[in-house]
Amino acid sequence: MTTDPKDFSFDPKAQGYSAKNSLQMAKAVDIAYMPEPQLRNIIVTSWGITNFHFIDSSKLGTETDTQAFIAYNDDLAMLVYRGTEPKKVLDWASNADILFEDFGGVKVHSGFLNAYKSVNGEVQKILSEKLTDQPLWIAGHSLGGAIATLATYDRVKNGGDPLKNEVQLAGLYTYGSPRVGNEDFRKDYNRIFKEKTYRMVNNNDVVTRVPPQLFGYGHIGRLKYIKSSGQLVTDPGYWARFWDSIKGYRIGLLDKDIEDIKDHERTEYIKHLSTLS
């Protein structure tokens, strides 16, 4: 890792994409994989965010292996979803038997939706009881990015929490997220929150290519694409990404499988973003 995960630098008032915030949220999704005591120590002691809540689906009576944390102080709040290993999310997202499920009039991946629902009640309880008017930033890596996307859509479309809607949703950062829903979902999401959604993709990250578009899935938000050279570009076209992916495989000595998985690693995102912040 090129930066110390204990370092904290964040602009809670940022109105658009922030290189500083992108790096910090990448650190947040990285430490989300840590055991709760170690995670809590970094958030509270090193980052100085004194309020911390850990949510684990296994402790809520559901077995989706979904975890998240909420951290907040007077200036900001973070809702961060943990991801999973690449093979697991690829199995979920690429299986020919994957099913769409209704989500407020649009269709989304049933497995991702079940994972979201397994912790959503506890997440919304904490947000409604503990937060006031702090800007809320949501983030996730891999499967966590898919769940974070559903959490964001639910909140901006339906209030997410009808008891306390004054919590300001400031933005969403995802890293290596799979596609989440159908074309209706993509259009509706982008209609209401595209400009505050930053979908980070590192070159040949394999998870960002599933579930296949052939099955009706589409990506959301502003694409922030990290080229094989490390340069960050916004919403590049298909052919620009295609040729850059070839360059990435050449840099990776044409070992496609290793390159695809390596580019999904959290440390790779942090390494590149640390040079851009």
C-alpha positions as CSV (number, residue, x, y, z in Angstrom):
1,M,0.0,0.0,0.0
2,T,1.5,3.4,-1.0
3,T,-0.4,5.4,1.7
4,D,-0.9,4.7,5.4
5,P,-4.5,3.7,6.0
6,K,-4.3,5.5,9.3
7,D,-3.9,8.9,7.5
8,F,-7.2,10.8,7.1
9,S,-7.9,13.7,4.8
10,F,-11.4,14.5,3.6
11,D,-13.5,17.4,2.3
12,P,-17.0,16.9,3.6
13,K,-18.2,20.0,1.7
14,A,-17.0,18.9,-1.8
15,Q,-19.7,19.4,-4.4
16,G,-18.2,17.5,-7.3
17,Y,-15.5,14.8,-7.8
18,S,-12.7,15.2,-5.3
19,A,-9.4,13.4,-5.7
20,K,-8.8,13.7,-2.0
21,N,-12.2,12.2,-1.1
22,S,-11.8,9.5,-3.7
23,L,-8.5,8.3,-2.1
24,Q,-10.0,8.5,1.4
25,M,-13.0,6.5,0.5
26,A,-10.8,4.0,-1.2
27,K,-9.0,3.6,2.1
28,A,-12.4,3.3,3.8
29,V,-13.5,0.4,1.6
30,D,-10.1,-1.2,2.1
31,I,-10.2,-1.2,5.9
32,A,-13.8,-2.4,5.8
33,Y,-12.4,-5.9,5.2
34,M,-10.6,-5.8,8.6
35,P,-11.9,-7.4,11.8
36,E,-14.2,-5.1,13.7
37,P,-11.8,-4.2,16.6
38,Q,-9.0,-3.2,14.2
39,L,-11.4,-1.3,12.0
40,R,-12.9,0.5,15.0
41,N,-9.4,1.5,16.2
42,I,-8.5,3.1,12.9
43,I,-11.8,5.0,12.6
44,V,-11.9,6.3,16.1
45,T,-8.3,6.6,17.2
46,S,-6.5,7.4,13.9
47,W,-9.2,9.1,11.9
48,G,-10.7,10.9,14.9
49,I,-14.3,10.0,13.9
50,T,-15.6,9.2,17.4
51,N,-18.9,7.6,16.5
52,F,-18.7,4.1,15.0
53,H,-21.2,1.4,14.3
54,F,-20.5,-2.0,12.8
55,I,-23.3,-3.9,11.0
56,D,-23.0,-7.7,10.4
57,S,-25.7,-9.7,8.7
58,S,-24.8,-12.8,10.7
59,K,-25.7,-11.0,13.9
60,L,-29.0,-9.9,12.4
61,G,-30.3,-13.4,11.7
62,T,-29.4,-13.4,8.0
63,E,-26.6,-15.4,6.3
64,T,-25.7,-13.2,3.3
65,D,-22.2,-12.5,4.7
66,T,-22.8,-8.8,4.4
67,Q,-21.0,-6.2,6.5
68,A,-21.0,-2.4,6.7
69,F,-19.9,0.4,9.0
70,I,-21.2,3.8,9.8
71,A,-18.8,6.4,11.1
72,Y,-19.8,10.0,11.9
73,N,-18.9,13.2,13.7
74,D,-20.4,16.7,13.6
75,D,-19.0,17.4,10.1
76,L,-19.6,14.2,8.1
77,A,-20.9,10.7,8.0
78,M,-19.7,7.6,6.1
79,L,-21.7,4.5,5.2
80,V,-19.3,1.9,3.8
81,Y,-20.1,-1.6,2.6
82,R,-17.5,-4.4,2.6
83,G,-17.0,-6.4,-0.5
84,T,-16.0,-10.0,-1.1
85,E,-13.4,-12.1,-2.9
86,P,-13.4,-11.7,-6.7
87,K,-14.3,-15.3,-7.4
88,K,-17.4,-15.1,-5.2
89,V,-18.8,-12.0,-6.8
90,L,-18.0,-13.3,-10.3
91,D,-19.9,-16.5,-9.5
92,W,-22.9,-14.4,-8.3
93,A,-22.8,-12.1,-11.2
94,S,-22.0,-14.4,-14.1
95,N,-24.2,-17.4,-13.4
96,A,-26.6,-18.1,-16.2
97,D,-29.4,-18.5,-13.7
98,I,-29.1,-14.9,-12.3
99,L,-32.5,-13.4,-11.8
100,F,-33.8,-9.9,-11.8
101,E,-36.0,-8.8,-8.9
102,D,-38.3,-5.8,-8.7
103,F,-37.0,-2.8,-6.7
104,G,-39.5,0.0,-6.7
105,G,-40.5,-0.5,-10.3
106,V,-37.1,-1.2,-11.8
107,K,-35.2,-4.5,-11.9
108,V,-32.0,-5.3,-10.1
109,H,-29.8,-8.4,-9.4
110,S,-31.6,-10.5,-6.9
111,G,-28.4,-11.6,-5.0
112,F,-27.2,-8.0,-4.6
113,L,-30.7,-6.9,-3.5
114,N,-30.8,-9.7,-0.9
115,A,-27.5,-8.7,0.5
116,Y,-28.6,-5.1,0.7
117,K,-31.9,-6.0,2.4
118,S,-30.1,-8.2,5.0
119,V,-28.5,-5.2,6.7
120,N,-30.7,-2.3,5.5
121,G,-33.0,-2.3,8.5
122,E,-30.2,-1.9,10.9
123,V,-28.4,0.7,8.7
124,Q,-31.5,2.8,8.5
125,K,-32.2,2.6,12.2
126,I,-28.7,4.0,13.0
127,L,-29.0,6.7,10.4
128,S,-32.4,7.8,11.6
129,E,-31.5,7.8,15.3
130,K,-27.9,9.1,15.2
131,L,-27.5,11.5,12.3
132,T,-28.8,15.0,11.9
133,D,-27.8,17.1,9.0
134,Q,-24.2,15.9,8.3
135,P,-23.4,15.2,4.6
136,L,-23.6,11.4,4.1
137,W,-21.0,9.8,1.9
138,I,-21.6,6.2,0.8
139,A,-18.9,3.8,-0.6
140,G,-18.2,0.2,-1.4
141,H,-15.7,-2.1,-3.3
142,S,-16.7,-5.1,-5.4
143,L,-19.9,-6.6,-4.1
144,G,-19.9,-3.7,-1.6
145,G,-20.1,-1.3,-4.5
146,A,-23.2,-3.0,-5.8
147,I,-24.8,-2.8,-2.3
148,A,-23.7,0.8,-1.9
149,T,-25.4,1.6,-5.3
150,L,-28.7,0.1,-4.1
151,A,-28.4,2.0,-0.8
152,T,-27.9,5.2,-2.6
153,Y,-30.7,4.7,-5.1
154,D,-33.1,3.7,-2.3
155,R,-32.3,6.8,-0.3
156,V,-32.5,9.3,-3.2
157,K,-35.6,7.7,-4.8
158,N,-37.6,6.6,-1.8
159,G,-36.2,8.5,1.1
160,G,-34.6,5.3,2.3
161,D,-35.7,6.4,5.8
162,P,-39.1,8.0,5.9
163,L,-38.6,9.0,9.6
164,K,-35.6,11.4,9.0
165,N,-35.0,12.5,5.5
166,E,-32.9,15.5,6.4
167,V,-29.7,13.5,6.3
168,Q,-28.0,15.0,3.2
169,L,-26.7,12.4,0.7
170,A,-23.6,14.0,-0.6
171,G,-22.2,11.4,-2.9
172,L,-21.3,7.8,-3.8
173,Y,-17.9,6.4,-4.6
174,T,-17.6,2.8,-5.8
175,Y,-14.5,0.8,-6.7
176,G,-14.6,-2.2,-9.0
177,S,-18.4,-2.5,-8.8
178,P,-20.3,-4.9,-10.9
179,R,-23.4,-3.9,-12.9
180,V,-26.4,-3.8,-10.6
181,G,-29.7,-3.4,-12.5
182,N,-31.5,-3.3,-15.9
183,E,-31.8,-0.4,-18.3
184,D,-34.7,1.1,-16.4
185,F,-32.7,1.1,-13.2
186,R,-29.7,2.7,-15.0
187,K,-31.9,5.5,-16.5
188,D,-33.8,6.2,-13.3
189,Y,-30.6,6.2,-11.2
190,N,-28.8,8.5,-13.6
191,R,-31.8,10.8,-13.8
192,I,-31.7,11.5,-10.1
193,F,-28.1,11.0,-8.9
194,K,-25.6,10.6,-11.8
195,E,-23.6,13.7,-11.2
196,K,-22.8,12.7,-7.6
197,T,-21.9,9.1,-8.3
198,Y,-18.3,8.3,-9.1
199,R,-17.8,4.8,-10.4
200,M,-14.0,4.1,-10.2
201,V,-12.7,1.4,-12.6
202,N,-9.1,0.4,-12.8
203,N,-8.2,-0.6,-16.3
204,N,-9.0,-4.3,-16.8
205,D,-10.8,-4.9,-13.5
206,V,-12.8,-8.0,-14.3
207,V,-15.6,-7.5,-11.8
208,T,-16.8,-4.3,-13.6
209,R,-17.6,-6.4,-16.6
210,V,-20.3,-8.5,-14.9
211,P,-23.2,-9.3,-15.0
212,P,-23.0,-9.2,-18.8
213,Q,-24.8,-6.5,-20.8
214,L,-26.2,-9.3,-22.8
215,F,-28.4,-10.1,-19.8
216,G,-29.8,-6.6,-19.8
217,Y,-27.5,-5.0,-17.2
218,G,-26.1,-1.5,-17.3
219,H,-23.7,0.7,-15.3
220,I,-24.6,3.9,-13.5
221,G,-23.0,7.2,-12.6
222,R,-19.9,9.0,-13.9
223,L,-17.2,6.6,-15.0
224,K,-13.8,7.5,-13.5
225,Y,-11.5,5.3,-15.5
226,I,-7.9,4.7,-14.4
227,K,-5.9,4.0,-17.6
228,S,-3.0,1.6,-17.8
229,S,-0.7,4.6,-17.5
230,G,-2.3,5.6,-14.2
231,Q,-4.0,8.7,-15.7
232,L,-7.6,9.3,-14.6
233,V,-10.2,10.1,-17.3
234,T,-14.0,10.7,-17.1
235,D,-16.5,8.8,-19.2
236,P,-14.1,7.5,-21.9
237,G,-15.7,5.9,-25.0
238,Y,-15.8,2.2,-25.7
239,W,-12.9,2.1,-28.2
240,A,-10.7,4.3,-26.0
241,R,-11.2,1.8,-23.2
242,F,-10.7,-1.2,-25.5
243,W,-7.3,-0.1,-26.8
244,D,-6.2,0.9,-23.3
245,S,-7.2,-2.6,-22.0
246,I,-4.8,-4.0,-24.6
247,K,-2.1,-1.8,-23.3
248,G,-2.9,-3.0,-19.8
249,Y,-2.5,-6.6,-20.8
250,R,0.8,-5.9,-22.5
251,I,2.0,-4.2,-19.3
252,G,0.8,-7.3,-17.4
253,L,2.9,-9.5,-19.9
254,L,-0.3,-10.6,-21.6
255,D,-1.4,-12.7,-18.7
256,K,-5.1,-11.9,-19.0
257,D,-6.4,-13.7,-15.9
258,I,-3.8,-12.3,-13.5
259,E,-4.2,-8.8,-15.0
260,D,-8.0,-8.9,-14.7
261,I,-7.9,-10.0,-11.0
262,K,-5.0,-7.8,-10.0
263,D,-6.7,-4.7,-11.3
264,H,-9.6,-5.4,-9.0
265,E,-7.5,-5.4,-5.9
266,R,-8.2,-2.5,-3.4
267,T,-4.5,-1.8,-3.1
268,E,-4.2,-1.2,-6.8
269,Y,-7.0,1.5,-6.6
270,I,-5.2,3.1,-3.6
271,K,-1.9,3.0,-5.4
272,H,-3.2,4.9,-8.4
273,L,-5.4,7.3,-6.5
274,S,-2.6,8.2,-4.1
275,T,-0.7,9.7,-7.1
276,L,-3.7,11.8,-8.2
277,S,-4.8,13.3,-4.9
